[in-house]
Amino acid sequence: MTLLKLQSIMSNEVAKRSFFSRPPEPPVSVLLSDPFRSLYIGTTKIFRVPFTWSFFNLTNPHIAVVGITGSGKSFFVKTLLIRASYVWNTNAVIIDWAGEYRAWVKQSGGIIVSLAKGDYMNIMDLSGMKPIDRVKQIMNSLDILTDISQYPEQKRLTEEAIEQAYTNSGFRVSERAPEDAESPTLKDVITLLEEKLQEGTYEYPAELENTIYRLRQFAREGEDYFARKSTVDLGKLAQSGLVDIDLSGLPDEKFRALAGLFILQTLKERMRSEGWSETKGLKTMVVLDEAWKVASDEKSDAIMIVREGRKYNFGLIVASQNPTDINEAIFSNVGTTFILRIKFEKFLNYLQGSLNFSNFIRTEISKFGVGQAAVEMAFQTSLRFPETFVLERIHGEEPLYVYVLDMTDTLTQSEISSGIVARDYQFEKEELRNKLVDYGVSTEGINTIFGAFETSGRNMKMLEFIRMLRDTGGVSVENIVAFLKGMSIEDMIITRIVNSIGGI
C-alpha cells in the first residue's frame, strides 16, 4: 500500500514551483465565429488563432477604438466597414471631423457630403419627429456647446422662440410632423427674438440681446451652415451605402460639434422610428472619429445610442487618439474596445482603470507597432476566460504599409556611448499622408517625400525627414514643432531636432 506523506511547505518555496495557467486569450470557440455572421480582423499573438468579430454574443455592437496618430486607427475602421458591408450589407455614415476618410470614400464609390463647401444642414429639420422633441435636442446641443445653462432667462427665451417658430410654420409642437414638411430655420428664430426686442416692452432687454447674440454666431452670413434649408436628407443617407460627412471645412470645433450632435440626434430618432428588425447583422454603422466634445459629454446622444442601439441593429464606432476624450460611460457600455498604440502613462492608467485589464496586457500595449491591437470584449454572460487579448496585427483589405522614422540621428554621442537606444515612430501610409496635407505640403511635395521613403525601404532618419518637410514641403518651423509635439516627442528632443536643421 502506498502512503501519502504530508509535507509542510513555506510560501516562498511554492512561489518557485511552476504551475499550469491559462494564457490570456479566449478559447478558439469564442475567437473564431461563423464566417457568414462575423468579420475577420486578424490573428491572436500567442496562439495565432484567427479572430472574427461578431456582436451576437456581446452586450452590444458598439466599438471604441483608441490609438495615437499613425497607429492604424483609420486603417482598422475602413477594414471593419468594408467587411460589414460584405457580410451584413451594412450602411456606414462617417462623421468625419478632419476629412480623413473623404478620399477613401470617394475612391470606394461612396457619397461625400461637404459642410461649408456647398452643403447645408438645417438643425431645425424634424425628419418626422415631434417639434417639442427637436426643441429639447437643440437646447441640449446649446447646453453642451455654450454656457447657456448658466443663464436661465436666456435659455427660456431661446426655447420659447424655437417653439414659436415651429407654430408659425404651421406645426403642432406635440404632434409628429410629416416626413416632407418644411421646417423653419434658426434665422426665423432670431427674427422672432429681434422683433421682441424692437417692441421695447420686454423687462430685461440685456438678456434678450445676449440671447440673440448667442444664436447669431450660428447664423451669420457665410457661416450659416445650420441656419438655411437643408441640402442633405440624413434619413436617406443612413440607407445609402458608404457616406462621408466631411466637417473639415467648418470654421472651428464648436461648429463641428454642433454638426456631429445634430447628425447623431437625427440618426438616433431614425433608429427608433424604424424599430427592431429581424434582419441579422447591422443596418447602419456610424463612425464618430476624434469628436472629443461629442464623445466626452455625458449629455451627448453618442451615449444614448450606445445604450439603446443593439435592439435597433444600429452600431456606433467611437475613435480617438486620446482615450480621455471618450466618456467613461461609453467605455463601460460598448461591446468591444480596440486599443492600438498608446504612449502616455496617464492614458494607459485611464484605460486600465476603465477596462480593468491586466498588467501583462498593459505592457504589451506599450510595445505595440502599427496595426497591433489589444481587444476587450464585454460578453452577455460571465465566462471563465480572459476578455482582453492581443492581436498580432490587424489584417486589412489592403496591405498595411508602415513608414518608420528612425530617431537614431537625434541622439548625442554620449547617449549612444551610454547605451541609450533610440526608439522609432511608425505611421500607416494614409495617416502620414493626411498629416502632411494638414501641414500644407503640396501633392508634389508629398509624392517626393514618399518617393524618398520607398527608396530607403520605408525607413528614414528623423533629421532627414524634417529637412524634407522644411525644404521640399515648405513647412514652417512652428508647424514642424507642432508635428513633433503631435508625436509626443519630448521637448528637449524637439529643441535638439530644430537646432540641428538650423531652425532656431
Secondary structure as GFF3:
##gff-version 3
##sequence-region A 1 504
A	DSSP	alpha_helix	11	16	.	.	.	ID=ss1
A	DSSP	alpha_helix	28	31	.	.	.	ID=ss2
A	DSSP	beta_strand	39	44	.	.	.	ID=ss3
A	DSSP	beta_strand	50	53	.	.	.	ID=ss4
A	DSSP	beta_strand	63	66	.	.	.	ID=ss5
A	DSSP	alpha_helix	73	88	.	.	.	ID=ss6
A	DSSP	beta_strand	91	96	.	.	.	ID=ss7
A	DSSP	alpha_helix	102	107	.	.	.	ID=ss8
A	DSSP	beta_strand	111	114	.	.	.	ID=ss9
A	DSSP	alpha_helix	131	145	.	.	.	ID=ss10
A	DSSP	three_ten_helix	148	150	.	.	.	ID=ss11
A	DSSP	alpha_helix	152	168	.	.	.	ID=ss12
A	DSSP	alpha_helix	186	199	.	.	.	ID=ss13
A	DSSP	alpha_helix	205	216	.	.	.	ID=ss14
A	DSSP	alpha_helix	234	237	.	.	.	ID=ss15
A	DSSP	beta_strand	242	246	.	.	.	ID=ss16
A	DSSP	alpha_helix	253	274	.	.	.	ID=ss17
A	DSSP	beta_strand	284	289	.	.	.	ID=ss18
A	DSSP	alpha_helix	292	296	.	.	.	ID=ss19
A	DSSP	alpha_helix	301	308	.	.	.	ID=ss20
A	DSSP	three_ten_helix	309	312	.	.	.	ID=ss21
A	DSSP	beta_strand	314	320	.	.	.	ID=ss22
A	DSSP	three_ten_helix	323	325	.	.	.	ID=ss23
A	DSSP	alpha_helix	328	331	.	.	.	ID=ss24
A	DSSP	beta_strand	336	339	.	.	.	ID=ss25
A	DSSP	alpha_helix	345	355	.	.	.	ID=ss26
A	DSSP	alpha_helix	359	366	.	.	.	ID=ss27
A	DSSP	beta_strand	373	377	.	.	.	ID=ss28
A	DSSP	beta_strand	388	394	.	.	.	ID=ss29
A	DSSP	beta_strand	402	406	.	.	.	ID=ss30
A	DSSP	three_ten_helix	408	410	.	.	.	ID=ss31
A	DSSP	alpha_helix	413	417	.	.	.	ID=ss32
A	DSSP	beta_strand	424	428	.	.	.	ID=ss33
A	DSSP	alpha_helix	429	438	.	.	.	ID=ss34
A	DSSP	alpha_helix	443	455	.	.	.	ID=ss35
A	DSSP	beta_strand	459	461	.	.	.	ID=ss36
A	DSSP	alpha_helix	462	471	.	.	.	ID=ss37
A	DSSP	alpha_helix	477	486	.	.	.	ID=ss38
A	DSSP	alpha_helix	491	500	.	.	.	ID=ss39
###
